[in-house]
């Protein structure tokens, strides 16, 4: 019998990505504090939060296989989160123009009943074009990416902000690295095909 599958997330992007696998799943909010700890790198923050999200939901649903994920935009070691509003998104994109960032996308799979715990990281190297203030404003008016780490929605018009993307897991930049997720789900006993 297949264990219930739960996505520990409030992200519509992660929900849409997981739906590509054609598996029945539920969505539960992880309700964890996403504040960075003192001295924590963007990579460490993403990895910790992915695991904490999965563990928080697994504690409420111990028989389920739970997926947690987190993404942090890393600009030379500084974590850039979701901007939340237009002014912060403008400031982020101005800082990122002409820069190379690493979007640290972590995923964790936990099943409390079986003691299964795995976590992995899918870093995505992204090179931003030199962008004019007018181009940034046009993009923000069109996409309003205020709920996206680093203000960049590569699955939409945000692709025009970029000159290169380097990743071995193509959905990682959108928020859930499906290649890694599939590998961990298979290890947890979830039949994908």
C-alpha positions as CSV (number, residue, x, y, z in Angstrom):
1,X,0.0,0.0,0.0
2,X,1.3,3.4,-1.0
3,X,1.8,5.8,1.9
4,X,0.1,9.2,1.7
5,X,2.3,11.9,0.0
6,X,2.3,15.4,1.4
7,X,4.0,18.6,0.1
8,X,5.0,20.7,3.1
9,X,4.6,24.1,1.3
10,X,2.3,27.0,0.7
11,X,4.0,27.7,-2.7
12,X,1.7,27.4,-5.7
13,X,4.9,26.9,-7.8
14,X,6.0,23.8,-5.9
15,X,2.4,22.5,-6.0
16,X,2.3,22.9,-9.8
17,X,5.7,21.2,-10.2
18,X,4.8,18.2,-8.0
19,X,1.5,17.8,-9.9
20,X,3.6,17.0,-13.0
21,X,4.4,13.6,-11.4
22,X,0.7,12.6,-11.6
23,X,0.8,11.3,-8.0
24,X,-2.0,12.0,-5.6
25,X,-0.8,14.3,-2.8
26,X,-2.0,16.7,-0.2
27,X,-0.6,20.1,0.7
28,X,0.1,21.2,4.3
29,X,1.6,24.5,5.5
30,X,4.8,23.7,7.3
31,X,4.6,26.7,9.8
32,X,8.3,27.1,10.5
33,X,10.3,30.2,11.2
34,X,12.2,31.1,8.1
35,X,14.6,33.6,9.7
36,X,18.2,32.9,9.0
37,X,20.4,32.0,11.9
38,X,23.5,34.0,12.8
39,X,26.3,33.2,10.4
40,X,24.2,30.8,8.3
41,X,25.1,30.8,4.6
42,X,22.4,30.9,1.9
43,X,23.1,27.2,1.2
44,X,22.8,26.2,4.8
45,X,19.6,28.2,5.2
46,X,18.0,26.5,2.2
47,X,19.0,23.1,3.4
48,X,17.9,23.6,7.0
49,X,14.5,25.1,6.0
50,X,13.8,22.3,3.5
51,X,14.4,19.7,6.3
52,X,12.6,21.6,9.0
53,X,9.5,22.1,6.7
54,X,9.4,18.3,6.0
55,X,9.9,17.4,9.6
56,X,7.3,19.8,10.9
57,X,4.6,18.3,8.7
58,X,5.8,14.7,9.2
59,X,5.4,15.3,13.0
60,X,1.7,15.9,12.3
61,X,1.3,13.1,9.7
62,X,3.8,10.4,10.8
63,X,2.6,7.8,8.3
64,X,3.0,10.1,5.3
65,X,6.0,10.7,3.0
66,X,6.5,14.4,3.3
67,X,8.4,16.7,0.9
68,X,9.9,20.0,2.0
69,X,11.7,22.5,-0.1
70,X,13.3,25.9,0.2
71,X,15.1,28.3,-2.1
72,X,17.4,31.1,-1.3
73,X,19.0,33.4,-3.9
74,X,22.7,33.7,-3.1
75,X,24.4,36.9,-4.2
76,X,28.1,36.6,-3.3
77,X,27.2,34.9,0.0
78,X,24.3,37.2,0.8
79,X,20.8,35.7,1.0
80,X,18.1,37.4,-1.0
81,X,14.6,36.3,-0.1
82,X,11.2,37.0,-1.5
83,X,10.9,40.8,-2.0
84,X,7.3,41.0,-0.9
85,X,6.6,44.3,-2.6
86,X,7.5,46.5,-5.6
87,X,10.2,48.7,-4.0
88,X,12.2,45.7,-2.6
89,X,11.9,43.9,-5.9
90,X,13.2,46.9,-7.7
91,X,16.1,47.2,-5.3
92,X,16.9,43.4,-5.7
93,X,16.9,43.5,-9.5
94,X,19.1,46.6,-9.6
95,X,21.7,44.9,-7.4
96,X,21.5,41.7,-9.5
97,X,21.9,43.2,-13.0
98,X,25.1,42.0,-14.6
99,X,25.8,39.7,-11.7
100,X,25.9,35.9,-11.3
101,X,23.8,34.4,-8.6
102,X,23.3,30.9,-7.3
103,X,19.8,30.0,-6.4
104,X,20.2,27.4,-3.6
105,X,17.2,25.1,-4.0
106,X,17.1,22.4,-1.3
107,X,14.6,19.5,-1.0
108,X,14.0,17.0,1.8
109,X,11.9,13.9,2.0
110,X,10.9,12.5,5.4
111,X,8.7,9.6,6.6
112,X,8.6,9.6,10.4
113,X,7.0,6.1,10.6
114,X,9.9,4.5,8.7
115,X,12.6,6.8,9.9
116,X,13.4,7.8,6.4
117,X,15.2,11.2,6.0
118,X,17.0,12.5,3.0
119,X,18.0,15.9,1.9
120,X,19.7,17.3,-1.2
121,X,20.7,20.6,-2.8
122,X,20.2,21.6,-6.4
123,X,22.2,24.8,-6.9
124,X,21.3,26.8,-10.0
125,X,23.8,29.3,-11.4
126,X,22.1,32.2,-13.0
127,X,23.7,35.1,-14.9
128,X,21.6,38.3,-15.1
129,X,21.9,40.7,-18.1
130,X,22.8,44.3,-17.6
131,X,19.3,45.7,-17.1
132,X,18.1,49.3,-17.5
133,X,15.8,50.8,-14.8
134,X,13.0,50.9,-17.5
135,X,13.5,47.2,-18.3
136,X,13.3,46.3,-14.6
137,X,10.1,48.4,-14.2
138,X,8.5,46.9,-17.3
139,X,9.2,43.4,-16.0
140,X,7.9,44.1,-12.5
141,X,4.7,45.6,-13.8
142,X,4.2,42.6,-16.1
143,X,5.1,39.8,-13.7
144,X,4.8,41.2,-10.1
145,X,7.2,38.5,-8.8
146,X,7.0,39.6,-5.2
147,X,6.6,36.0,-3.9
148,X,9.7,34.7,-5.7
149,X,13.2,34.5,-4.2
150,X,15.3,37.2,-6.0
151,X,12.3,38.6,-7.8
152,X,13.0,36.4,-10.9
153,X,10.3,34.2,-12.4
154,X,12.3,32.3,-15.1
155,X,9.2,30.4,-16.1
156,X,7.6,33.6,-17.4
157,X,9.0,37.0,-18.6
158,X,11.8,36.7,-16.1
159,X,13.7,34.6,-18.6
160,X,14.3,37.9,-20.5
161,X,16.3,39.1,-17.5
162,X,18.9,36.3,-17.9
163,X,21.8,35.6,-20.2
164,X,22.5,32.1,-18.8
165,X,21.2,29.3,-16.5
166,X,23.3,26.4,-15.4
167,X,21.7,23.5,-13.6
168,X,21.5,19.7,-13.7
169,X,17.9,19.7,-12.4
170,X,15.8,22.0,-14.7
171,X,12.9,22.6,-12.3
172,X,15.1,23.6,-9.4
173,X,15.0,27.3,-10.4
174,X,11.2,27.3,-10.3
175,X,11.4,25.9,-6.7
176,X,11.3,22.1,-6.6
177,X,14.1,20.0,-8.1
178,X,12.1,17.2,-9.5
179,X,15.0,14.9,-10.5
180,X,16.2,14.9,-6.9
181,X,12.7,14.7,-5.6
182,X,11.9,11.6,-7.7
183,X,15.2,9.9,-6.6
184,X,14.3,10.5,-2.9
185,X,10.7,9.4,-3.3
186,X,11.8,6.1,-4.9
187,X,14.2,5.6,-2.0
188,X,11.3,6.2,0.4
189,X,9.3,3.5,-1.3
190,X,7.0,5.7,-3.5
191,X,6.2,4.1,-6.8
192,X,6.4,6.8,-9.5
193,X,5.7,4.8,-12.6
